[in-house]
């Protein structure tokens, strides 16, 4: 193996990291925006009205924007690295969302959820082994 073939997958790491960060930020922003809508509006609203209200909420809109940017970063990531190298990193988004949910969203996270995420991480680690 030459040095170029060893370093090639690493060229995608900045884009992989951006994809993960934008994915996590997008998920948290959408949830924050949706939470703020539920607290101000009754549950008996039409689906269309609820969707319009959600899409015009700045947090939901910013979260969707993060998701779109994450998609573009992902395109760059897989253009620089193989999918089999890049994709296991996406499991980090699951860990980060679970870790940040109690702090940012004030949501409880049980030990059972942490065990589930640990099992997913172990599976990703096994899948990433050559």
FIGUKOL-540992 format. One line per 2 residues: number of its first residue (from 1); their letters; for each residue x, y, z of N, C-alpha, C. Coordinates in nm, 2 decimals, decimal comma. Layout:
N
NUM) A) X Y Z X Y Z X Y Z  ...;
END
This chain:
130
1) XX) 0,08 -0,12 0,00 0,00 0,00 0,00 0,09 0,12 0,00  0,06 0,22 -0,09 0,14 0,34 -0,09 0,07 0,44 0,00;
3) XX) 0,14 0,55 0,03 0,09 0,65 0,12 -0,04 0,72 0,07  -0,05 0,74 -0,06 -0,17 0,80 -0,11 -0,30 0,72 -0,09;
5) XX) -0,29 0,58 -0,10 -0,40 0,50 -0,08 -0,44 0,49 0,07  -0,34 0,51 0,16 -0,37 0,51 0,30 -0,44 0,64 0,34;
7) XX) -0,39 0,76 0,28 -0,44 0,89 0,32 -0,57 0,92 0,25  -0,61 0,86 0,14 -0,73 0,90 0,06 -0,85 0,90 0,15;
9) XX) -0,88 0,79 0,23 -1,01 0,80 0,30 -1,01 0,92 0,40  -0,90 0,96 0,45 -0,89 1,06 0,55 -0,92 1,20 0,49;
11) XX) -0,92 1,21 0,36 -0,95 1,34 0,30 -1,10 1,37 0,32  -1,18 1,27 0,34 -1,32 1,30 0,36 -1,36 1,33 0,51;
13) XX) -1,27 1,31 0,60 -1,30 1,33 0,74 -1,36 1,47 0,78  -1,30 1,58 0,72 -1,36 1,71 0,76 -1,51 1,72 0,71;
15) XX) -1,54 1,66 0,60 -1,68 1,66 0,55 -1,77 1,57 0,63  -1,71 1,46 0,67 -1,78 1,36 0,76 -1,82 1,43 0,89;
17) XX) -1,72 1,50 0,94 -1,74 1,57 1,07 -1,85 1,68 1,06  -1,84 1,76 0,95 -1,94 1,86 0,92 -2,08 1,80 0,90;
19) XX) -2,09 1,69 0,83 -2,21 1,62 0,81 -2,27 1,58 0,95  -2,19 1,52 1,04 -2,24 1,48 1,17 -2,28 1,60 1,25;
21) XX) -2,20 1,71 1,25 -2,24 1,83 1,33 -2,37 1,89 1,28  -2,38 1,90 1,15 -2,50 1,96 1,09 -2,62 1,88 1,11;
23) XX) -2,60 1,74 1,11 -2,72 1,65 1,13 -2,77 1,66 1,27  -2,67 1,67 1,37 -2,71 1,68 1,51 -2,78 1,81 1,54;
25) XX) -2,72 1,92 1,49 -2,77 2,05 1,51 -2,91 2,06 1,45  -2,93 2,00 1,33 -3,06 2,00 1,26 -3,17 1,93 1,34;
27) XX) -3,13 1,81 1,39 -3,23 1,73 1,47 -3,27 1,81 1,60  -3,17 1,87 1,67 -3,20 1,94 1,79 -3,28 2,06 1,76;
29) XX) -3,25 2,14 1,65 -3,33 2,26 1,62 -3,47 2,23 1,58  -3,49 2,12 1,50 -3,63 2,09 1,46 -3,71 2,05 1,59;
31) XX) -3,65 1,97 1,68 -3,72 1,93 1,80 -3,75 2,05 1,89  -3,66 2,14 1,90 -3,68 2,26 1,98 -3,80 2,35 1,92;
33) XX) -3,79 2,36 1,79 -3,90 2,43 1,72 -4,04 2,37 1,73  -4,04 2,24 1,72 -4,17 2,17 1,73 -4,22 2,18 1,88;
35) XX) -4,13 2,17 1,97 -4,16 2,18 2,11 -4,23 2,31 2,14  -4,17 2,42 2,08 -4,23 2,55 2,11 -4,36 2,57 2,04;
37) XX) -4,39 2,50 1,94 -4,52 2,51 1,87 -4,63 2,44 1,96  -4,59 2,32 2,01 -4,69 2,25 2,10 -4,73 2,32 2,22;
39) XX) -4,64 2,40 2,27 -4,67 2,47 2,40 -4,76 2,59 2,37  -4,77 2,64 2,25 -4,85 2,76 2,22 -4,98 2,73 2,15;
41) XX) -5,00 2,61 2,09 -5,11 2,59 2,00 -5,19 2,46 2,05  -5,32 2,46 2,04 -5,39 2,34 2,08 -5,37 2,23 1,98;
43) XX) -5,39 2,11 2,03 -5,36 1,99 1,95 -5,46 1,96 1,84  -5,58 2,03 1,85 -5,68 2,01 1,75 -5,67 2,10 1,63;
45) XX) -5,55 2,10 1,57 -5,52 2,18 1,45 -5,51 2,09 1,33  -5,55 2,14 1,21 -5,53 2,05 1,09 -5,38 2,02 1,07;
47) XX) -5,36 1,92 1,00 -5,22 1,88 0,97 -5,16 1,98 0,88  -5,23 2,04 0,79 -5,17 2,14 0,70 -5,14 2,26 0,77;
49) XX) -5,22 2,31 0,86 -5,20 2,43 0,94 -5,07 2,40 1,04  -5,07 2,28 1,09 -4,95 2,25 1,18 -4,82 2,24 1,10;
51) XX) -4,83 2,19 0,98 -4,71 2,19 0,89 -4,66 2,33 0,85  -4,76 2,41 0,82 -4,72 2,55 0,78 -4,66 2,62 0,90;
53) XX) -4,72 2,60 1,02 -4,67 2,67 1,14 -4,53 2,61 1,17  -4,51 2,48 1,15 -4,38 2,42 1,18 -4,27 2,48 1,08;
55) XX) -4,31 2,48 0,95 -4,21 2,53 0,85 -4,18 2,67 0,86  -4,27 2,75 0,92 -4,24 2,89 0,94 -4,18 2,93 1,07;
57) XX) -4,16 2,83 1,15 -4,08 2,85 1,28 -3,94 2,86 1,25  -3,87 2,96 1,31 -3,73 2,98 1,27 -3,64 2,86 1,31;
59) XX) -3,67 2,79 1,42 -3,58 2,68 1,46 -3,60 2,56 1,37  -3,73 2,53 1,33 -3,75 2,43 1,23 -3,69 2,46 1,10;
61) XX) -3,71 2,58 1,05 -3,65 2,62 0,92 -3,50 2,61 0,93  -3,44 2,66 1,03 -3,29 2,65 1,05 -3,25 2,50 1,06;
63) XX) -3,32 2,42 1,13 -3,29 2,27 1,13 -3,30 2,21 1,00  -3,40 2,24 0,92 -3,41 2,19 0,78 -3,29 2,24 0,70;
65) XX) -3,25 2,36 0,72 -3,14 2,42 0,65 -3,01 2,34 0,68  -3,00 2,31 0,81 -2,88 2,23 0,85 -2,88 2,09 0,78;
67) XX) -3,00 2,03 0,77 -3,01 1,90 0,71 -2,97 1,91 0,56  -3,01 2,02 0,49 -2,97 2,03 0,35 -2,82 2,05 0,34;
69) XX) -2,76 2,13 0,43 -2,62 2,15 0,42 -2,55 2,02 0,46  -2,60 1,94 0,55 -2,54 1,81 0,58 -2,54 1,72 0,46;
71) XX) -2,65 1,73 0,38 -2,66 1,64 0,26 -2,55 1,68 0,16  -2,52 1,81 0,15 -2,42 1,86 0,06 -2,28 1,82 0,11;
73) XX) -2,26 1,83 0,24 -2,13 1,78 0,30 -2,11 1,63 0,28  -2,22 1,56 0,29 -2,22 1,41 0,28 -2,18 1,38 0,13;
75) XX) -2,23 1,45 0,04 -2,19 1,43 -0,10 -2,03 1,45 -0,12  -1,98 1,55 -0,05 -1,84 1,58 -0,06 -1,76 1,47 0,02;
77) XX) -1,82 1,42 0,13 -1,75 1,32 0,21 -1,74 1,19 0,13  -1,84 1,15 0,07 -1,83 1,02 -0,01 -1,76 1,03 -0,14;
79) XX) -1,74 1,16 -0,18 -1,66 1,18 -0,31 -1,51 1,16 -0,27  -1,48 1,18 -0,14 -1,34 1,18 -0,10 -1,31 1,05 -0,03;
81) XX) -1,41 0,97 0,02 -1,38 0,85 0,09 -1,48 0,74 0,05  -1,45 0,62 0,07 -1,55 0,51 0,04 -1,66 0,52 0,14;
83) XX) -1,78 0,47 0,09 -1,90 0,47 0,17 -1,88 0,38 0,29  -1,81 0,27 0,27 -1,78 0,18 0,38 -1,69 0,24 0,49;
85) XX) -1,61 0,34 0,46 -1,53 0,41 0,56 -1,62 0,52 0,62  -1,69 0,59 0,54 -1,76 0,71 0,59 -1,88 0,68 0,67;
87) XX) -1,96 0,58 0,63 -2,09 0,56 0,69 -2,09 0,52 0,84  -2,00 0,44 0,88 -2,00 0,41 1,03 -1,99 0,53 1,12;
89) XX) -1,93 0,64 1,07 -1,92 0,76 1,15 -2,05 0,82 1,18  -2,15 0,79 1,09 -2,28 0,85 1,11 -2,35 0,81 1,24;
91) XX) -2,30 0,69 1,29 -2,35 0,65 1,42 -2,32 0,75 1,53  -2,22 0,83 1,51 -2,18 0,93 1,61 -2,30 1,03 1,63;
93) XX) -2,38 1,05 1,53 -2,49 1,15 1,54 -2,59 1,09 1,64  -2,61 0,96 1,64 -2,70 0,90 1,74 -2,65 0,93 1,88;
95) XX) -2,52 0,91 1,90 -2,47 0,92 2,03 -2,47 1,07 2,08  -2,44 1,16 1,99 -2,44 1,30 2,02 -2,58 1,36 2,05;
97) XX) -2,68 1,31 1,97 -2,82 1,36 2,00 -2,87 1,31 2,13  -2,84 1,18 2,16 -2,87 1,12 2,29 -2,80 1,20 2,41;
99) XX) -2,68 1,23 2,39 -2,60 1,30 2,49 -2,65 1,44 2,51  -2,69 1,51 2,41 -2,72 1,65 2,42 -2,87 1,67 2,45;
101) XX) -2,96 1,57 2,43 -3,10 1,58 2,46 -3,13 1,62 2,60  -3,07 1,56 2,70 -3,10 1,60 2,84 -3,06 1,75 2,87;
103) XX) -2,95 1,79 2,81 -2,90 1,92 2,84 -2,98 2,03 2,76  -2,99 2,01 2,63 -3,05 2,11 2,55 -3,21 2,11 2,55;
105) XX) -3,26 1,98 2,55 -3,41 1,97 2,54 -3,47 1,93 2,67  -3,39 1,91 2,77 -3,44 1,87 2,91 -3,52 1,74 2,90;
107) XX) -3,48 1,65 2,81 -3,55 1,52 2,80 -3,47 1,42 2,88  -3,55 1,33 2,95 -3,48 1,23 3,02 -3,42 1,12 2,93;
109) XX) -3,31 1,07 2,96 -3,25 0,96 2,89 -3,22 0,84 2,99  -3,28 0,73 2,96 -3,27 0,62 3,05 -3,14 0,54 3,03;
111) XX) -3,11 0,46 3,12 -2,99 0,37 3,11 -3,02 0,27 3,00  -3,14 0,23 2,98 -3,18 0,14 2,87 -3,15 0,20 2,73;
113) XX) -3,17 0,33 2,72 -3,14 0,40 2,59 -2,99 0,40 2,57  -2,91 0,43 2,68 -2,77 0,43 2,66 -2,71 0,29 2,63;
115) XX) -2,77 0,19 2,69 -2,73 0,05 2,65 -2,76 0,02 2,50  -2,87 0,07 2,46 -2,91 0,05 2,31 -2,81 0,12 2,22;
117) XX) -2,77 0,24 2,26 -2,67 0,32 2,18 -2,54 0,25 2,19  -2,50 0,20 2,30 -2,38 0,12 2,31 -2,37 0,00 2,22;
119) XX) -2,49 -0,07 2,22 -2,50 -0,19 2,13 -2,48 -0,14 1,98  -2,55 -0,03 1,94 -2,53 0,02 1,81 -2,39 0,05 1,78;
121) XX) -2,32 0,12 1,87 -2,18 0,16 1,86 -2,09 0,04 1,84  -2,12 -0,07 1,92 -2,04 -0,19 1,91 -2,06 -0,25 1,77;
123) XX) -2,18 -0,25 1,72 -2,21 -0,30 1,59 -2,14 -0,22 1,48  -2,14 -0,09 1,50 -2,07 -0,01 1,40 -1,92 -0,04 1,40;
125) XX) -1,87 -0,05 1,52 -1,72 -0,08 1,53 -1,69 -0,22 1,47  -1,77 -0,32 1,49 -1,75 -0,45 1,43 -1,76 -0,44 1,28;
127) XX) -1,86 -0,36 1,23 -1,87 -0,34 1,08 -1,76 -0,27 1,02  -1,69 -0,18 1,10 -1,58 -0,10 1,04 -1,45 -0,17 1,04;
129) XX) -1,44 -0,29 1,10 -1,32 -0,36 1,11 -1,30 -0,43 0,97  -1,17 -0,43 0,93 -1,14 -0,50 0,80 -1,08 -0,63 0,82;
END
